[in-house]
Amino acid sequence: MEKMFCLGLVLGMVGGALIVANSYKARSLVKKSQAELLEKVDEMMDERLRETDKGASDKKTK
């Protein structure tokens, strides 16, 4: 059962990679999604850094 699942997973990944490699629309969609994801991650990291900086400065004032 696990072997069939792993085989299906691998075949799906290979099929998806072939579709993206041969389709301009799919490739541009993947690049756009990656850019959006990276932008969101950067925003989240900036927010966390601001929170930790604020917390550290609050500790220094006390």
OpenMM code with the backbone's topology and positions (N, CA, C; nanometers):
from openmm import Vec3, app, unit

residues = "MET GLU LYS MET PHE CYS LEU GLY LEU VAL LEU GLY MET VAL GLY GLY ALA LEU ILE VAL ALA ASN SER TYR LYS ALA ARG SER LEU VAL LYS LYS SER GLN ALA GLU LEU LEU GLU LYS VAL ASP GLU MET MET ASP GLU ARG LEU ARG GLU THR ASP LYS GLY ALA SER ASP LYS LYS THR LYS".split()
positions = [
    Vec3(0.0826, -0.1194, 0.0000),
    Vec3(0.0000, 0.0000, 0.0000),
    Vec3(0.0868, 0.1255, 0.0000),
    Vec3(0.1884, 0.1269, 0.0865),
    Vec3(0.2774, 0.2423, 0.0941),
    Vec3(0.3593, 0.2567, -0.0328),
    Vec3(0.3980, 0.1434, -0.0927),
    Vec3(0.4762, 0.1488, -0.2161),
    Vec3(0.3941, 0.2102, -0.3283),
    Vec3(0.2663, 0.1746, -0.3340),
    Vec3(0.1797, 0.2299, -0.4392),
    Vec3(0.1589, 0.3805, -0.4183),
    Vec3(0.1456, 0.4207, -0.2933),
    Vec3(0.1300, 0.5628, -0.2636),
    Vec3(0.2542, 0.6398, -0.3056),
    Vec3(0.3711, 0.5883, -0.2684),
    Vec3(0.4971, 0.6549, -0.3034),
    Vec3(0.5159, 0.6583, -0.4545),
    Vec3(0.4806, 0.5507, -0.5217),
    Vec3(0.4910, 0.5463, -0.6677),
    Vec3(0.3980, 0.6492, -0.7316),
    Vec3(0.2770, 0.6590, -0.6824),
    Vec3(0.1821, 0.7574, -0.7336),
    Vec3(0.2287, 0.8993, -0.7083),
    Vec3(0.2872, 0.9214, -0.5918),
    Vec3(0.3403, 1.0537, -0.5574),
    Vec3(0.4531, 1.0928, -0.6519),
    Vec3(0.5443, 1.0009, -0.6757),
    Vec3(0.6578, 1.0283, -0.7648),
    Vec3(0.6086, 1.0526, -0.9073),
    Vec3(0.5175, 0.9688, -0.9545),
    Vec3(0.4658, 0.9868, -1.0905),
    Vec3(0.3909, 1.1194, -1.1042),
    Vec3(0.3185, 1.1580, -1.0016),
    Vec3(0.2492, 1.2863, -1.0042),
    Vec3(0.3457, 1.4029, -1.0075),
    Vec3(0.4534, 1.3927, -0.9312),
    Vec3(0.5537, 1.4997, -0.9318),
    Vec3(0.6221, 1.5090, -1.0677),
    Vec3(0.6558, 1.3966, -1.1256),
    Vec3(0.7204, 1.3958, -1.2571),
    Vec3(0.6250, 1.4505, -1.3626),
    Vec3(0.4995, 1.4086, -1.3577),
    Vec3(0.4005, 1.4596, -1.4528),
    Vec3(0.3802, 1.6087, -1.4387),
    Vec3(0.3729, 1.6569, -1.3161),
    Vec3(0.3581, 1.8003, -1.2932),
    Vec3(0.4782, 1.8779, -1.3427),
    Vec3(0.5969, 1.8241, -1.3206),
    Vec3(0.7191, 1.8904, -1.3674),
    Vec3(0.7221, 1.8954, -1.5205),
    Vec3(0.6778, 1.7900, -1.5853),
    Vec3(0.6750, 1.7893, -1.7322),
    Vec3(0.5741, 1.8900, -1.7863),
    Vec3(0.4603, 1.9002, -1.7214),
    Vec3(0.3584, 1.9965, -1.7656),
    Vec3(0.4118, 2.1388, -1.7510),
    Vec3(0.4725, 2.1681, -1.6366),
    Vec3(0.5250, 2.3026, -1.6132),
    Vec3(0.6397, 2.3332, -1.7088),
    Vec3(0.7237, 2.2336, -1.7368),
    Vec3(0.8378, 2.2561, -1.8245),
    Vec3(0.7945, 2.2823, -1.9689),
    Vec3(0.6801, 2.2271, -2.0087),
    Vec3(0.6385, 2.2391, -2.1479),
    Vec3(0.5277, 2.3412, -2.1706),
    Vec3(0.4788, 2.4042, -2.0665),
    Vec3(0.3694, 2.4990, -2.0815),
    Vec3(0.4114, 2.6361, -2.0295),
    Vec3(0.4068, 2.7368, -2.1171),
    Vec3(0.4459, 2.8720, -2.0767),
    Vec3(0.3504, 2.9264, -1.9710),
    Vec3(0.2213, 2.9029, -1.9880),
    Vec3(0.1229, 2.9537, -1.8915),
    Vec3(0.1454, 2.8927, -1.7538),
    Vec3(0.1662, 2.7629, -1.7501),
    Vec3(0.1880, 2.6960, -1.6213),
    Vec3(0.3181, 2.7437, -1.5576),
    Vec3(0.4215, 2.7608, -1.6385),
    Vec3(0.5498, 2.8065, -1.5861),
    Vec3(0.5391, 2.9473, -1.5291),
    Vec3(0.4687, 3.0358, -1.5995),
    Vec3(0.4527, 3.1727, -1.5490),
    Vec3(0.3656, 3.1748, -1.4238),
    Vec3(0.2671, 3.0869, -1.4160),
    Vec3(0.1837, 3.0781, -1.2967),
    Vec3(0.2656, 3.0328, -1.1762),
    Vec3(0.3539, 2.9361, -1.1958),
    Vec3(0.4385, 2.8868, -1.0877),
    Vec3(0.5330, 2.9974, -1.0415),
    Vec3(0.5937, 3.0695, -1.1358),
    Vec3(0.6852, 3.1783, -1.0988),
    Vec3(0.6126, 3.2877, -1.0233),
    Vec3(0.4914, 3.3205, -1.0670),
    Vec3(0.4120, 3.4244, -1.0000),
    Vec3(0.3774, 3.3802, -0.8578),
    Vec3(0.3373, 3.2563, -0.8424),
    Vec3(0.3023, 3.2043, -0.7101),
    Vec3(0.4234, 3.2024, -0.6179),
    Vec3(0.5392, 3.1659, -0.6708),
    Vec3(0.6602, 3.1655, -0.5905),
    Vec3(0.6949, 3.3064, -0.5447),
    Vec3(0.6822, 3.4030, -0.6337),
    Vec3(0.7137, 3.5416, -0.5976),
    Vec3(0.6193, 3.5918, -0.4885),
    Vec3(0.4901, 3.5601, -0.5007),
    Vec3(0.3931, 3.6022, -0.3993),
    Vec3(0.4236, 3.5371, -0.2653),
    Vec3(0.4577, 3.4108, -0.2670),
    Vec3(0.4889, 3.3390, -0.1438),
    Vec3(0.6125, 3.3983, -0.0765),
    Vec3(0.7169, 3.4249, -0.1549),
    Vec3(0.8383, 3.4841, -0.0987),
    Vec3(0.8103, 3.6222, -0.0405),
    Vec3(0.7242, 3.6996, -0.1056),
    Vec3(0.6889, 3.8322, -0.0554),
    Vec3(0.6177, 3.8217, 0.0794),
    Vec3(0.5253, 3.7271, 0.0911),
    Vec3(0.4536, 3.7086, 0.2171),
    Vec3(0.5479, 3.6628, 0.3284),
    Vec3(0.6405, 3.5734, 0.2959),
    Vec3(0.7359, 3.5263, 0.3952),
    Vec3(0.8247, 3.6414, 0.4414),
    Vec3(0.8687, 3.7250, 0.3478),
    Vec3(0.9500, 3.8411, 0.3843),
    Vec3(0.8736, 3.9349, 0.4771),
    Vec3(0.7463, 3.9591, 0.4469),
    Vec3(0.6641, 4.0454, 0.5324),
    Vec3(0.6513, 3.9874, 0.6727),
    Vec3(0.6293, 3.8564, 0.6815),
    Vec3(0.6155, 3.7916, 0.8115),
    Vec3(0.7456, 3.8006, 0.8907),
    Vec3(0.8581, 3.7799, 0.8234),
    Vec3(0.9867, 3.7865, 0.8924),
    Vec3(1.0147, 3.9289, 0.9394),
    Vec3(0.9831, 4.0287, 0.8567),
    Vec3(1.0020, 4.1676, 0.8979),
    Vec3(0.9179, 4.2009, 1.0202),
    Vec3(0.7933, 4.1515, 1.0216),
    Vec3(0.7040, 4.1759, 1.1344),
    Vec3(0.7594, 4.1119, 1.2618),
    Vec3(0.8088, 3.9896, 1.2504),
    Vec3(0.8644, 3.9220, 1.3682),
    Vec3(0.9901, 3.9920, 1.4183),
    Vec3(1.0724, 4.0401, 1.3257),
    Vec3(1.1920, 4.1126, 1.3671),
    Vec3(1.1559, 4.2420, 1.4391),
    Vec3(1.0529, 4.3113, 1.3898),
    Vec3(1.0083, 4.4330, 1.4564),
    Vec3(0.9575, 4.4013, 1.5962),
    Vec3(0.8839, 4.2915, 1.6104),
    Vec3(0.8316, 4.2533, 1.7419),
    Vec3(0.9448, 4.2201, 1.8382),
    Vec3(1.0455, 4.1479, 1.7905),
    Vec3(1.1559, 4.1127, 1.8802),
    Vec3(1.2384, 4.2358, 1.9141),
    Vec3(1.2559, 4.3264, 1.8182),
    Vec3(1.3276, 4.4511, 1.8480),
    Vec3(1.2512, 4.5344, 1.9496),
    Vec3(1.1194, 4.5385, 1.9347),
    Vec3(1.0358, 4.6147, 2.0282),
    Vec3(1.0438, 4.5521, 2.1672),
    Vec3(1.0379, 4.4205, 2.1736),
    Vec3(1.0474, 4.3516, 2.3023),
    Vec3(1.1823, 4.3717, 2.3684),
    Vec3(1.2877, 4.3720, 2.2887),
    Vec3(1.4212, 4.3935, 2.3443),
    Vec3(1.4372, 4.5366, 2.3938),
    Vec3(1.3815, 4.6325, 2.3215),
    Vec3(1.3937, 4.7721, 2.3652),
    Vec3(1.3088, 4.7970, 2.4898),
    Vec3(1.1948, 4.7287, 2.5007),
    Vec3(1.1123, 4.7401, 2.6225),
    Vec3(1.1866, 4.6864, 2.7435),
    Vec3(1.2613, 4.5793, 2.7266),
    Vec3(1.3369, 4.5213, 2.8377),
    Vec3(1.4491, 4.6145, 2.8810),
    Vec3(1.5096, 4.6837, 2.7848),
    Vec3(1.6198, 4.7743, 2.8171),
    Vec3(1.5707, 4.8953, 2.8969),
    Vec3(1.4485, 4.9429, 2.8659),
    Vec3(1.3952, 5.0619, 2.9358),
    Vec3(1.3530, 5.0284, 3.0778),
    Vec3(1.3249, 4.9014, 3.1067),
    Vec3(1.2801, 4.8636, 3.2416),
    Vec3(1.3981, 4.8466, 3.3251),
] * unit.nanometer
topology = app.Topology()
chain = topology.addChain("A")
for resn in residues:
    res = topology.addResidue(resn, chain)
    for name in ("N", "CA", "C"):
        topology.addAtom(name, app.Element.getBySymbol(name[0]), res)
